[in-house]
Amino acid sequence: MTFSDIFKSSFLENVTSVTVLDMVIALALAFGLGLFIFFIYKKTYSGVMYSSGFGVTLVALTMITTLVILAVTSNVVLSLGMVGALSIVRFRTAIKEPLDIAFLFWSIAAGIVLAAGLIPLAVFGSVFIGIIIMIFANKKDSSNPYIVVLSCDSHDSEKAALDMLSKNVNKYTVKSKTAKKGQVELNLEIRLKDDNTDFVNELSEVSGVNSAVLVSYNGDYMG
């Protein structure tokens, strides 16, 4: 095929028929892979508000992409028209979790590969991606930063709380300090030794400490 053949009417009008069996198999597999992606998303989600609607969107996106690619591969004119139609679509919904972008591209890629007829690549590739995400997304790192908010009533109680804190964490850094009459509030960045957070209970029991709050600000949770 030469470049000039592309502009011949016989080429542009060529239609590759997609059998009903091919459509059923492709859409059924797209539905299955979409459910698998939804399952991985649900198991690895660590944000604040879990959205089941986004999970359903992943299933639908896989099937819709498969449907579109099946139509595009059947006719060149249709594929050019589809490119023009989709180029005017703009999505302005903010993606708050970076991992959500990976799931969206995963759904689209699975749909494209399925519609292209590369079923083993779509299945085994999705399983491999799912395993990798499960391993790394569920891995907890005790070195993640945390914020401890302390409310004390005097300098002596502040010193006692800091001495106790230094024995239970790897390191701490004072980020801010607010002093009022009869009250001192500290914001400290800490690095945990392990996943044990019982020291917060001990901090609240120190004489002169009114409250002790532990907050993670690594992007997984919002206080």
PyMOL CGO cylinders between C-alpha atoms (Angstrom):
from pymol import cmd
from pymol.cgo import CYLINDER

trace = [
    CYLINDER, 0.00, 0.00, 0.00, 1.40, 3.40, -1.02, 0.3, 1, 1, 1, 1, 1, 1,
    CYLINDER, 1.40, 3.40, -1.02, 0.56, 6.83, 0.33, 0.3, 1, 1, 1, 1, 1, 1,
    CYLINDER, 0.56, 6.83, 0.33, -1.57, 7.63, -2.71, 0.3, 1, 1, 1, 1, 1, 1,
    CYLINDER, -1.57, 7.63, -2.71, -3.69, 4.53, -2.10, 0.3, 1, 1, 1, 1, 1, 1,
    CYLINDER, -3.69, 4.53, -2.10, -5.03, 6.14, 1.05, 0.3, 1, 1, 1, 1, 1, 1,
    CYLINDER, -5.03, 6.14, 1.05, -6.90, 8.76, -1.02, 0.3, 1, 1, 1, 1, 1, 1,
    CYLINDER, -6.90, 8.76, -1.02, -8.51, 6.25, -3.34, 0.3, 1, 1, 1, 1, 1, 1,
    CYLINDER, -8.51, 6.25, -3.34, -12.23, 5.83, -2.83, 0.3, 1, 1, 1, 1, 1, 1,
    CYLINDER, -12.23, 5.83, -2.83, -11.91, 2.05, -2.83, 0.3, 1, 1, 1, 1, 1, 1,
    CYLINDER, -11.91, 2.05, -2.83, -9.68, 2.26, 0.22, 0.3, 1, 1, 1, 1, 1, 1,
    CYLINDER, -9.68, 2.26, 0.22, -11.79, 4.82, 2.05, 0.3, 1, 1, 1, 1, 1, 1,
    CYLINDER, -11.79, 4.82, 2.05, -14.98, 2.89, 1.42, 0.3, 1, 1, 1, 1, 1, 1,
    CYLINDER, -14.98, 2.89, 1.42, -13.49, -0.40, 2.53, 0.3, 1, 1, 1, 1, 1, 1,
    CYLINDER, -13.49, -0.40, 2.53, -15.37, -1.83, 5.50, 0.3, 1, 1, 1, 1, 1, 1,
    CYLINDER, -15.37, -1.83, 5.50, -14.11, -4.71, 7.60, 0.3, 1, 1, 1, 1, 1, 1,
    CYLINDER, -14.11, -4.71, 7.60, -17.06, -6.51, 9.06, 0.3, 1, 1, 1, 1, 1, 1,
    CYLINDER, -17.06, -6.51, 9.06, -17.04, -7.38, 12.75, 0.3, 1, 1, 1, 1, 1, 1,
    CYLINDER, -17.04, -7.38, 12.75, -18.94, -10.54, 13.47, 0.3, 1, 1, 1, 1, 1, 1,
    CYLINDER, -18.94, -10.54, 13.47, -21.47, -10.81, 16.27, 0.3, 1, 1, 1, 1, 1, 1,
    CYLINDER, -21.47, -10.81, 16.27, -19.33, -13.45, 17.96, 0.3, 1, 1, 1, 1, 1, 1,
    CYLINDER, -19.33, -13.45, 17.96, -16.31, -11.12, 17.94, 0.3, 1, 1, 1, 1, 1, 1,
    CYLINDER, -16.31, -11.12, 17.94, -18.38, -8.32, 19.46, 0.3, 1, 1, 1, 1, 1, 1,
    CYLINDER, -18.38, -8.32, 19.46, -19.80, -10.55, 22.19, 0.3, 1, 1, 1, 1, 1, 1,
    CYLINDER, -19.80, -10.55, 22.19, -16.39, -11.98, 23.10, 0.3, 1, 1, 1, 1, 1, 1,
    CYLINDER, -16.39, -11.98, 23.10, -14.71, -8.56, 23.12, 0.3, 1, 1, 1, 1, 1, 1,
    CYLINDER, -14.71, -8.56, 23.12, -17.40, -6.90, 25.24, 0.3, 1, 1, 1, 1, 1, 1,
    CYLINDER, -17.40, -6.90, 25.24, -17.61, -9.86, 27.64, 0.3, 1, 1, 1, 1, 1, 1,
    CYLINDER, -17.61, -9.86, 27.64, -13.86, -9.83, 28.15, 0.3, 1, 1, 1, 1, 1, 1,
    CYLINDER, -13.86, -9.83, 28.15, -13.94, -6.04, 28.53, 0.3, 1, 1, 1, 1, 1, 1,
    CYLINDER, -13.94, -6.04, 28.53, -16.58, -6.42, 31.23, 0.3, 1, 1, 1, 1, 1, 1,
    CYLINDER, -16.58, -6.42, 31.23, -14.48, -9.06, 33.00, 0.3, 1, 1, 1, 1, 1, 1,
    CYLINDER, -14.48, -9.06, 33.00, -11.30, -6.98, 32.87, 0.3, 1, 1, 1, 1, 1, 1,
    CYLINDER, -11.30, -6.98, 32.87, -13.24, -3.91, 33.97, 0.3, 1, 1, 1, 1, 1, 1,
    CYLINDER, -13.24, -3.91, 33.97, -14.47, -5.80, 37.04, 0.3, 1, 1, 1, 1, 1, 1,
    CYLINDER, -14.47, -5.80, 37.04, -10.90, -6.93, 37.75, 0.3, 1, 1, 1, 1, 1, 1,
    CYLINDER, -10.90, -6.93, 37.75, -9.67, -3.32, 37.54, 0.3, 1, 1, 1, 1, 1, 1,
    CYLINDER, -9.67, -3.32, 37.54, -12.55, -2.27, 39.80, 0.3, 1, 1, 1, 1, 1, 1,
    CYLINDER, -12.55, -2.27, 39.80, -11.55, -4.97, 42.31, 0.3, 1, 1, 1, 1, 1, 1,
    CYLINDER, -11.55, -4.97, 42.31, -7.91, -3.82, 42.36, 0.3, 1, 1, 1, 1, 1, 1,
    CYLINDER, -7.91, -3.82, 42.36, -9.03, -0.19, 42.74, 0.3, 1, 1, 1, 1, 1, 1,
    CYLINDER, -9.03, -0.19, 42.74, -11.26, -1.07, 45.70, 0.3, 1, 1, 1, 1, 1, 1,
    CYLINDER, -11.26, -1.07, 45.70, -8.55, -3.12, 47.43, 0.3, 1, 1, 1, 1, 1, 1,
    CYLINDER, -8.55, -3.12, 47.43, -5.81, -0.51, 47.01, 0.3, 1, 1, 1, 1, 1, 1,
    CYLINDER, -5.81, -0.51, 47.01, -7.79, 2.67, 47.64, 0.3, 1, 1, 1, 1, 1, 1,
    CYLINDER, -7.79, 2.67, 47.64, -6.41, 4.64, 50.59, 0.3, 1, 1, 1, 1, 1, 1,
    CYLINDER, -6.41, 4.64, 50.59, -7.98, 8.06, 50.17, 0.3, 1, 1, 1, 1, 1, 1,
    CYLINDER, -7.98, 8.06, 50.17, -10.50, 9.82, 52.36, 0.3, 1, 1, 1, 1, 1, 1,
    CYLINDER, -10.50, 9.82, 52.36, -13.82, 9.25, 50.60, 0.3, 1, 1, 1, 1, 1, 1,
    CYLINDER, -13.82, 9.25, 50.60, -14.19, 6.03, 48.61, 0.3, 1, 1, 1, 1, 1, 1,
    CYLINDER, -14.19, 6.03, 48.61, -16.30, 6.57, 45.48, 0.3, 1, 1, 1, 1, 1, 1,
    CYLINDER, -16.30, 6.57, 45.48, -18.08, 3.49, 44.15, 0.3, 1, 1, 1, 1, 1, 1,
    CYLINDER, -18.08, 3.49, 44.15, -19.12, 5.61, 41.16, 0.3, 1, 1, 1, 1, 1, 1,
    CYLINDER, -19.12, 5.61, 41.16, -15.50, 5.90, 40.06, 0.3, 1, 1, 1, 1, 1, 1,
    CYLINDER, -15.50, 5.90, 40.06, -15.16, 2.11, 40.24, 0.3, 1, 1, 1, 1, 1, 1,
    CYLINDER, -15.16, 2.11, 40.24, -18.24, 1.68, 38.03, 0.3, 1, 1, 1, 1, 1, 1,
    CYLINDER, -18.24, 1.68, 38.03, -16.71, 4.25, 35.67, 0.3, 1, 1, 1, 1, 1, 1,
    CYLINDER, -16.71, 4.25, 35.67, -13.64, 2.03, 35.26, 0.3, 1, 1, 1, 1, 1, 1,
    CYLINDER, -13.64, 2.03, 35.26, -15.82, -0.90, 34.19, 0.3, 1, 1, 1, 1, 1, 1,
    CYLINDER, -15.82, -0.90, 34.19, -17.84, 1.27, 31.79, 0.3, 1, 1, 1, 1, 1, 1,
    CYLINDER, -17.84, 1.27, 31.79, -14.72, 2.95, 30.39, 0.3, 1, 1, 1, 1, 1, 1,
    CYLINDER, -14.72, 2.95, 30.39, -13.15, -0.41, 29.51, 0.3, 1, 1, 1, 1, 1, 1,
    CYLINDER, -13.15, -0.41, 29.51, -16.28, -1.51, 27.65, 0.3, 1, 1, 1, 1, 1, 1,
    CYLINDER, -16.28, -1.51, 27.65, -16.82, 1.83, 25.92, 0.3, 1, 1, 1, 1, 1, 1,
    CYLINDER, -16.82, 1.83, 25.92, -13.21, 1.93, 24.71, 0.3, 1, 1, 1, 1, 1, 1,
    CYLINDER, -13.21, 1.93, 24.71, -13.57, -1.59, 23.34, 0.3, 1, 1, 1, 1, 1, 1,
    CYLINDER, -13.57, -1.59, 23.34, -16.77, -0.59, 21.54, 0.3, 1, 1, 1, 1, 1, 1,
    CYLINDER, -16.77, -0.59, 21.54, -15.18, 2.50, 20.01, 0.3, 1, 1, 1, 1, 1, 1,
    CYLINDER, -15.18, 2.50, 20.01, -12.05, 0.68, 18.81, 0.3, 1, 1, 1, 1, 1, 1,
    CYLINDER, -12.05, 0.68, 18.81, -14.14, -2.10, 17.26, 0.3, 1, 1, 1, 1, 1, 1,
    CYLINDER, -14.14, -2.10, 17.26, -16.00, 0.55, 15.27, 0.3, 1, 1, 1, 1, 1, 1,
    CYLINDER, -16.00, 0.55, 15.27, -12.85, 2.44, 14.34, 0.3, 1, 1, 1, 1, 1, 1,
    CYLINDER, -12.85, 2.44, 14.34, -11.03, -0.64, 13.04, 0.3, 1, 1, 1, 1, 1, 1,
    CYLINDER, -11.03, -0.64, 13.04, -13.92, -1.51, 10.73, 0.3, 1, 1, 1, 1, 1, 1,
    CYLINDER, -13.92, -1.51, 10.73, -13.72, 1.60, 8.53, 0.3, 1, 1, 1, 1, 1, 1,
    CYLINDER, -13.72, 1.60, 8.53, -11.10, 4.27, 7.84, 0.3, 1, 1, 1, 1, 1, 1,
    CYLINDER, -11.10, 4.27, 7.84, -13.61, 7.08, 7.28, 0.3, 1, 1, 1, 1, 1, 1,
    CYLINDER, -13.61, 7.08, 7.28, -15.31, 6.25, 10.56, 0.3, 1, 1, 1, 1, 1, 1,
    CYLINDER, -15.31, 6.25, 10.56, -11.99, 6.30, 12.37, 0.3, 1, 1, 1, 1, 1, 1,
    CYLINDER, -11.99, 6.30, 12.37, -11.18, 9.78, 10.99, 0.3, 1, 1, 1, 1, 1, 1,
    CYLINDER, -11.18, 9.78, 10.99, -14.60, 11.02, 11.98, 0.3, 1, 1, 1, 1, 1, 1,
    CYLINDER, -14.60, 11.02, 11.98, -14.23, 9.53, 15.44, 0.3, 1, 1, 1, 1, 1, 1,
    CYLINDER, -14.23, 9.53, 15.44, -10.91, 11.33, 15.93, 0.3, 1, 1, 1, 1, 1, 1,
    CYLINDER, -10.91, 11.33, 15.93, -12.53, 14.62, 14.98, 0.3, 1, 1, 1, 1, 1, 1,
    CYLINDER, -12.53, 14.62, 14.98, -15.52, 14.04, 17.24, 0.3, 1, 1, 1, 1, 1, 1,
    CYLINDER, -15.52, 14.04, 17.24, -13.45, 13.07, 20.26, 0.3, 1, 1, 1, 1, 1, 1,
    CYLINDER, -13.45, 13.07, 20.26, -11.03, 15.97, 19.80, 0.3, 1, 1, 1, 1, 1, 1,
    CYLINDER, -11.03, 15.97, 19.80, -13.71, 18.47, 20.87, 0.3, 1, 1, 1, 1, 1, 1,
    CYLINDER, -13.71, 18.47, 20.87, -14.46, 16.64, 24.13, 0.3, 1, 1, 1, 1, 1, 1,
    CYLINDER, -14.46, 16.64, 24.13, -13.06, 18.30, 27.25, 0.3, 1, 1, 1, 1, 1, 1,
    CYLINDER, -13.06, 18.30, 27.25, -13.04, 16.78, 30.73, 0.3, 1, 1, 1, 1, 1, 1,
    CYLINDER, -13.04, 16.78, 30.73, -12.66, 19.19, 33.63, 0.3, 1, 1, 1, 1, 1, 1,
    CYLINDER, -12.66, 19.19, 33.63, -13.22, 16.85, 36.58, 0.3, 1, 1, 1, 1, 1, 1,
    CYLINDER, -13.22, 16.85, 36.58, -10.29, 17.13, 39.00, 0.3, 1, 1, 1, 1, 1, 1,
    CYLINDER, -10.29, 17.13, 39.00, -8.41, 13.91, 39.77, 0.3, 1, 1, 1, 1, 1, 1,
    CYLINDER, -8.41, 13.91, 39.77, -7.47, 14.15, 43.45, 0.3, 1, 1, 1, 1, 1, 1,
    CYLINDER, -7.47, 14.15, 43.45, -5.61, 10.85, 43.80, 0.3, 1, 1, 1, 1, 1, 1,
    CYLINDER, -5.61, 10.85, 43.80, -2.58, 10.37, 41.50, 0.3, 1, 1, 1, 1, 1, 1,
    CYLINDER, -2.58, 10.37, 41.50, -3.19, 6.61, 41.37, 0.3, 1, 1, 1, 1, 1, 1,
    CYLINDER, -3.19, 6.61, 41.37, -6.67, 7.22, 39.91, 0.3, 1, 1, 1, 1, 1, 1,
    CYLINDER, -6.67, 7.22, 39.91, -5.02, 8.47, 36.71, 0.3, 1, 1, 1, 1, 1, 1,
    CYLINDER, -5.02, 8.47, 36.71, -3.21, 5.14, 36.37, 0.3, 1, 1, 1, 1, 1, 1,
    CYLINDER, -3.21, 5.14, 36.37, -6.52, 3.26, 36.73, 0.3, 1, 1, 1, 1, 1, 1,
    CYLINDER, -6.52, 3.26, 36.73, -8.15, 5.42, 34.05, 0.3, 1, 1, 1, 1, 1, 1,
    CYLINDER, -8.15, 5.42, 34.05, -5.33, 4.80, 31.58, 0.3, 1, 1, 1, 1, 1, 1,
    CYLINDER, -5.33, 4.80, 31.58, -5.35, 1.11, 32.52, 0.3, 1, 1, 1, 1, 1, 1,
    CYLINDER, -5.35, 1.11, 32.52, -9.05, 0.83, 31.64, 0.3, 1, 1, 1, 1, 1, 1,
    CYLINDER, -9.05, 0.83, 31.64, -8.56, 2.63, 28.33, 0.3, 1, 1, 1, 1, 1, 1,
    CYLINDER, -8.56, 2.63, 28.33, -5.49, 0.57, 27.41, 0.3, 1, 1, 1, 1, 1, 1,
    CYLINDER, -5.49, 0.57, 27.41, -7.24, -2.71, 28.26, 0.3, 1, 1, 1, 1, 1, 1,
    CYLINDER, -7.24, -2.71, 28.26, -10.18, -1.76, 26.04, 0.3, 1, 1, 1, 1, 1, 1,
    CYLINDER, -10.18, -1.76, 26.04, -7.92, -0.82, 23.14, 0.3, 1, 1, 1, 1, 1, 1,
    CYLINDER, -7.92, -0.82, 23.14, -5.83, -3.99, 23.32, 0.3, 1, 1, 1, 1, 1, 1,
    CYLINDER, -5.83, -3.99, 23.32, -8.94, -6.19, 23.58, 0.3, 1, 1, 1, 1, 1, 1,
    CYLINDER, -8.94, -6.19, 23.58, -10.58, -4.57, 20.57, 0.3, 1, 1, 1, 1, 1, 1,
    CYLINDER, -10.58, -4.57, 20.57, -7.35, -4.99, 18.61, 0.3, 1, 1, 1, 1, 1, 1,
    CYLINDER, -7.35, -4.99, 18.61, -7.64, -8.75, 19.12, 0.3, 1, 1, 1, 1, 1, 1,
    CYLINDER, -7.64, -8.75, 19.12, -4.64, -9.08, 21.43, 0.3, 1, 1, 1, 1, 1, 1,
    CYLINDER, -4.64, -9.08, 21.43, -6.58, -10.96, 24.10, 0.3, 1, 1, 1, 1, 1, 1,
    CYLINDER, -6.58, -10.96, 24.10, -3.61, -12.72, 25.80, 0.3, 1, 1, 1, 1, 1, 1,
    CYLINDER, -3.61, -12.72, 25.80, -1.77, -9.40, 26.10, 0.3, 1, 1, 1, 1, 1, 1,
    CYLINDER, -1.77, -9.40, 26.10, -4.83, -7.71, 27.60, 0.3, 1, 1, 1, 1, 1, 1,
    CYLINDER, -4.83, -7.71, 27.60, -5.48, -10.49, 30.13, 0.3, 1, 1, 1, 1, 1, 1,
    CYLINDER, -5.48, -10.49, 30.13, -1.94, -11.28, 31.26, 0.3, 1, 1, 1, 1, 1, 1,
    CYLINDER, -1.94, -11.28, 31.26, -0.92, -7.61, 31.11, 0.3, 1, 1, 1, 1, 1, 1,
    CYLINDER, -0.92, -7.61, 31.11, -3.85, -6.62, 33.35, 0.3, 1, 1, 1, 1, 1, 1,
    CYLINDER, -3.85, -6.62, 33.35, -3.09, -9.40, 35.82, 0.3, 1, 1, 1, 1, 1, 1,
    CYLINDER, -3.09, -9.40, 35.82, 0.56, -8.36, 35.99, 0.3, 1, 1, 1, 1, 1, 1,
    CYLINDER, 0.56, -8.36, 35.99, -0.34, -4.68, 36.47, 0.3, 1, 1, 1, 1, 1, 1,
    CYLINDER, -0.34, -4.68, 36.47, -2.86, -5.62, 39.16, 0.3, 1, 1, 1, 1, 1, 1,
    CYLINDER, -2.86, -5.62, 39.16, -0.27, -7.62, 41.10, 0.3, 1, 1, 1, 1, 1, 1,
    CYLINDER, -0.27, -7.62, 41.10, 2.26, -4.79, 40.93, 0.3, 1, 1, 1, 1, 1, 1,
    CYLINDER, 2.26, -4.79, 40.93, -0.28, -2.22, 42.16, 0.3, 1, 1, 1, 1, 1, 1,
    CYLINDER, -0.28, -2.22, 42.16, -1.42, -4.52, 44.97, 0.3, 1, 1, 1, 1, 1, 1,
    CYLINDER, -1.42, -4.52, 44.97, 2.18, -4.99, 46.15, 0.3, 1, 1, 1, 1, 1, 1,
    CYLINDER, 2.18, -4.99, 46.15, 3.23, -1.34, 46.13, 0.3, 1, 1, 1, 1, 1, 1,
    CYLINDER, 3.23, -1.34, 46.13, -0.05, 0.37, 47.02, 0.3, 1, 1, 1, 1, 1, 1,
    CYLINDER, -0.05, 0.37, 47.02, -0.54, -1.74, 50.16, 0.3, 1, 1, 1, 1, 1, 1,
    CYLINDER, -0.54, -1.74, 50.16, 3.04, -1.35, 51.32, 0.3, 1, 1, 1, 1, 1, 1,
    CYLINDER, 3.04, -1.35, 51.32, 3.17, 0.72, 54.48, 0.3, 1, 1, 1, 1, 1, 1,
    CYLINDER, 3.17, 0.72, 54.48, 6.21, 2.83, 55.24, 0.3, 1, 1, 1, 1, 1, 1,
    CYLINDER, 6.21, 2.83, 55.24, 6.76, 3.83, 58.85, 0.3, 1, 1, 1, 1, 1, 1,
    CYLINDER, 6.76, 3.83, 58.85, 9.12, 6.60, 57.70, 0.3, 1, 1, 1, 1, 1, 1,
    CYLINDER, 9.12, 6.60, 57.70, 6.21, 8.63, 56.32, 0.3, 1, 1, 1, 1, 1, 1,
    CYLINDER, 6.21, 8.63, 56.32, 5.93, 12.01, 58.03, 0.3, 1, 1, 1, 1, 1, 1,
    CYLINDER, 5.93, 12.01, 58.03, 3.28, 12.70, 60.65, 0.3, 1, 1, 1, 1, 1, 1,
    CYLINDER, 3.28, 12.70, 60.65, 2.21, 15.83, 62.48, 0.3, 1, 1, 1, 1, 1, 1,
    CYLINDER, 2.21, 15.83, 62.48, 1.67, 15.84, 66.24, 0.3, 1, 1, 1, 1, 1, 1,
    CYLINDER, 1.67, 15.84, 66.24, -0.39, 18.69, 67.65, 0.3, 1, 1, 1, 1, 1, 1,
    CYLINDER, -0.39, 18.69, 67.65, 0.23, 19.23, 71.37, 0.3, 1, 1, 1, 1, 1, 1,
    CYLINDER, 0.23, 19.23, 71.37, -1.69, 21.51, 73.67, 0.3, 1, 1, 1, 1, 1, 1,
    CYLINDER, -1.69, 21.51, 73.67, 0.05, 22.18, 77.00, 0.3, 1, 1, 1, 1, 1, 1,
    CYLINDER, 0.05, 22.18, 77.00, -0.61, 24.53, 79.88, 0.3, 1, 1, 1, 1, 1, 1,
    CYLINDER, -0.61, 24.53, 79.88, 2.98, 25.41, 80.82, 0.3, 1, 1, 1, 1, 1, 1,
    CYLINDER, 2.98, 25.41, 80.82, 6.63, 25.25, 79.80, 0.3, 1, 1, 1, 1, 1, 1,
    CYLINDER, 6.63, 25.25, 79.80, 7.27, 22.35, 82.20, 0.3, 1, 1, 1, 1, 1, 1,
    CYLINDER, 7.27, 22.35, 82.20, 4.51, 20.20, 80.67, 0.3, 1, 1, 1, 1, 1, 1,
    CYLINDER, 4.51, 20.20, 80.67, 5.82, 21.08, 77.20, 0.3, 1, 1, 1, 1, 1, 1,
    CYLINDER, 5.82, 21.08, 77.20, 9.32, 19.90, 78.15, 0.3, 1, 1, 1, 1, 1, 1,
    CYLINDER, 9.32, 19.90, 78.15, 7.99, 16.67, 79.70, 0.3, 1, 1, 1, 1, 1, 1,
    CYLINDER, 7.99, 16.67, 79.70, 5.93, 15.91, 76.58, 0.3, 1, 1, 1, 1, 1, 1,
    CYLINDER, 5.93, 15.91, 76.58, 8.89, 16.51, 74.26, 0.3, 1, 1, 1, 1, 1, 1,
    CYLINDER, 8.89, 16.51, 74.26, 11.15, 14.30, 76.39, 0.3, 1, 1, 1, 1, 1, 1,
    CYLINDER, 11.15, 14.30, 76.39, 8.60, 11.49, 76.22, 0.3, 1, 1, 1, 1, 1, 1,
    CYLINDER, 8.60, 11.49, 76.22, 8.09, 12.02, 72.49, 0.3, 1, 1, 1, 1, 1, 1,
    CYLINDER, 8.09, 12.02, 72.49, 11.82, 11.83, 71.73, 0.3, 1, 1, 1, 1, 1, 1,
    CYLINDER, 11.82, 11.83, 71.73, 11.95, 8.35, 73.30, 0.3, 1, 1, 1, 1, 1, 1,
    CYLINDER, 11.95, 8.35, 73.30, 9.16, 6.99, 71.06, 0.3, 1, 1, 1, 1, 1, 1,
    CYLINDER, 9.16, 6.99, 71.06, 10.01, 8.41, 67.62, 0.3, 1, 1, 1, 1, 1, 1,
    CYLINDER, 10.01, 8.41, 67.62, 13.07, 8.45, 65.41, 0.3, 1, 1, 1, 1, 1, 1,
    CYLINDER, 13.07, 8.45, 65.41, 13.14, 12.25, 65.19, 0.3, 1, 1, 1, 1, 1, 1,
    CYLINDER, 13.14, 12.25, 65.19, 10.91, 15.25, 65.58, 0.3, 1, 1, 1, 1, 1, 1,
    CYLINDER, 10.91, 15.25, 65.58, 11.02, 18.81, 64.30, 0.3, 1, 1, 1, 1, 1, 1,
    CYLINDER, 11.02, 18.81, 64.30, 9.07, 21.76, 65.66, 0.3, 1, 1, 1, 1, 1, 1,
    CYLINDER, 9.07, 21.76, 65.66, 7.12, 23.27, 62.76, 0.3, 1, 1, 1, 1, 1, 1,
    CYLINDER, 7.12, 23.27, 62.76, 5.24, 25.94, 64.70, 0.3, 1, 1, 1, 1, 1, 1,
    CYLINDER, 5.24, 25.94, 64.70, 4.64, 27.07, 68.26, 0.3, 1, 1, 1, 1, 1, 1,
    CYLINDER, 4.64, 27.07, 68.26, 1.83, 29.24, 69.59, 0.3, 1, 1, 1, 1, 1, 1,
    CYLINDER, 1.83, 29.24, 69.59, 2.02, 30.58, 73.12, 0.3, 1, 1, 1, 1, 1, 1,
    CYLINDER, 2.02, 30.58, 73.12, -0.91, 32.14, 74.95, 0.3, 1, 1, 1, 1, 1, 1,
    CYLINDER, -0.91, 32.14, 74.95, -1.46, 32.88, 78.60, 0.3, 1, 1, 1, 1, 1, 1,
    CYLINDER, -1.46, 32.88, 78.60, -1.82, 29.49, 80.25, 0.3, 1, 1, 1, 1, 1, 1,
    CYLINDER, -1.82, 29.49, 80.25, -1.60, 27.58, 76.97, 0.3, 1, 1, 1, 1, 1, 1,
    CYLINDER, -1.60, 27.58, 76.97, 1.14, 26.43, 74.59, 0.3, 1, 1, 1, 1, 1, 1,
    CYLINDER, 1.14, 26.43, 74.59, 0.33, 24.74, 71.27, 0.3, 1, 1, 1, 1, 1, 1,
    CYLINDER, 0.33, 24.74, 71.27, 3.01, 22.88, 69.30, 0.3, 1, 1, 1, 1, 1, 1,
    CYLINDER, 3.01, 22.88, 69.30, 2.96, 21.43, 65.79, 0.3, 1, 1, 1, 1, 1, 1,
    CYLINDER, 2.96, 21.43, 65.79, 5.73, 18.88, 65.35, 0.3, 1, 1, 1, 1, 1, 1,
    CYLINDER, 5.73, 18.88, 65.35, 6.76, 16.79, 62.36, 0.3, 1, 1, 1, 1, 1, 1,
    CYLINDER, 6.76, 16.79, 62.36, 7.78, 13.30, 63.46, 0.3, 1, 1, 1, 1, 1, 1,
    CYLINDER, 7.78, 13.30, 63.46, 9.12, 10.07, 61.95, 0.3, 1, 1, 1, 1, 1, 1,
    CYLINDER, 9.12, 10.07, 61.95, 7.80, 6.89, 63.55, 0.3, 1, 1, 1, 1, 1, 1,
    CYLINDER, 7.80, 6.89, 63.55, 10.00, 3.98, 64.56, 0.3, 1, 1, 1, 1, 1, 1,
    CYLINDER, 10.00, 3.98, 64.56, 7.28, 1.53, 63.56, 0.3, 1, 1, 1, 1, 1, 1,
    CYLINDER, 7.28, 1.53, 63.56, 3.51, 1.51, 63.00, 0.3, 1, 1, 1, 1, 1, 1,
    CYLINDER, 3.51, 1.51, 63.00, 2.77, 1.69, 66.74, 0.3, 1, 1, 1, 1, 1, 1,
    CYLINDER, 2.77, 1.69, 66.74, 0.99, 4.95, 67.68, 0.3, 1, 1, 1, 1, 1, 1,
    CYLINDER, 0.99, 4.95, 67.68, 0.25, 4.17, 71.33, 0.3, 1, 1, 1, 1, 1, 1,
    CYLINDER, 0.25, 4.17, 71.33, 2.65, 6.91, 72.38, 0.3, 1, 1, 1, 1, 1, 1,
    CYLINDER, 2.65, 6.91, 72.38, -0.09, 9.44, 71.54, 0.3, 1, 1, 1, 1, 1, 1,
    CYLINDER, -0.09, 9.44, 71.54, -2.16, 8.00, 74.40, 0.3, 1, 1, 1, 1, 1, 1,
    CYLINDER, -2.16, 8.00, 74.40, 0.82, 8.35, 76.72, 0.3, 1, 1, 1, 1, 1, 1,
    CYLINDER, 0.82, 8.35, 76.72, 1.33, 11.94, 75.60, 0.3, 1, 1, 1, 1, 1, 1,
    CYLINDER, 1.33, 11.94, 75.60, -2.24, 12.85, 76.52, 0.3, 1, 1, 1, 1, 1, 1,
    CYLINDER, -2.24, 12.85, 76.52, -1.66, 11.44, 80.02, 0.3, 1, 1, 1, 1, 1, 1,
    CYLINDER, -1.66, 11.44, 80.02, 1.40, 13.60, 80.71, 0.3, 1, 1, 1, 1, 1, 1,
    CYLINDER, 1.40, 13.60, 80.71, 0.67, 16.09, 83.47, 0.3, 1, 1, 1, 1, 1, 1,
    CYLINDER, 0.67, 16.09, 83.47, -0.22, 19.47, 81.99, 0.3, 1, 1, 1, 1, 1, 1,
    CYLINDER, -0.22, 19.47, 81.99, -0.93, 18.17, 78.46, 0.3, 1, 1, 1, 1, 1, 1,
    CYLINDER, -0.93, 18.17, 78.46, -4.51, 19.00, 77.50, 0.3, 1, 1, 1, 1, 1, 1,
    CYLINDER, -4.51, 19.00, 77.50, -4.61, 17.12, 74.19, 0.3, 1, 1, 1, 1, 1, 1,
    CYLINDER, -4.61, 17.12, 74.19, -2.40, 15.25, 71.72, 0.3, 1, 1, 1, 1, 1, 1,
    CYLINDER, -2.40, 15.25, 71.72, -3.41, 14.74, 68.08, 0.3, 1, 1, 1, 1, 1, 1,
    CYLINDER, -3.41, 14.74, 68.08, -1.59, 12.65, 65.45, 0.3, 1, 1, 1, 1, 1, 1,
    CYLINDER, -1.59, 12.65, 65.45, -2.20, 13.54, 61.79, 0.3, 1, 1, 1, 1, 1, 1,
    CYLINDER, -2.20, 13.54, 61.79, -0.78, 12.01, 58.61, 0.3, 1, 1, 1, 1, 1, 1,
    CYLINDER, -0.78, 12.01, 58.61, -0.14, 14.51, 55.84, 0.3, 1, 1, 1, 1, 1, 1,
    CYLINDER, -0.14, 14.51, 55.84, 1.54, 12.26, 53.22, 0.3, 1, 1, 1, 1, 1, 1,
    CYLINDER, 1.54, 12.26, 53.22, -1.47, 12.51, 50.87, 0.3, 1, 1, 1, 1, 1, 1,
    CYLINDER, -1.47, 12.51, 50.87, -3.30, 9.39, 52.05, 0.3, 1, 1, 1, 1, 1, 1,
    CYLINDER, -3.30, 9.39, 52.05, -5.46, 11.06, 54.68, 0.3, 1, 1, 1, 1, 1, 1,
    CYLINDER, -5.46, 11.06, 54.68, -6.70, 14.52, 55.39, 0.3, 1, 1, 1, 1, 1, 1,
    CYLINDER, -6.70, 14.52, 55.39, -7.50, 15.77, 58.86, 0.3, 1, 1, 1, 1, 1, 1,
]
cmd.load_cgo(trace, "trace")
